[in-house]
Amino acid sequence: MAFNRGGFGKPREMHKAVCSECKQECEVPFKPSGDRPVFCRDCFQKHKKF
């Protein structure tokens, strides 16, 4: 059985962004506001605190 992470049975809306670290275009599950850095999946894993 597959789980939908969008909540309430809807797929999560993705927004295009540019990673603040590697400058590659990526998609994120929130609308970037411009006041905080945005990281792609790979760079986010590097910055994630355990």
Sequence and secondary structure as in RCSB ss.txt:
>XXXX:A:sequence
MAFNRGGFGKPREMHKAVCSECKQECEVPFKPSGDRPVFCRDCFQKHKKF
>XXXX:A:secstr
    TTSTT     EEEE TTT  EEEESS   SSS    HHHHHHH   
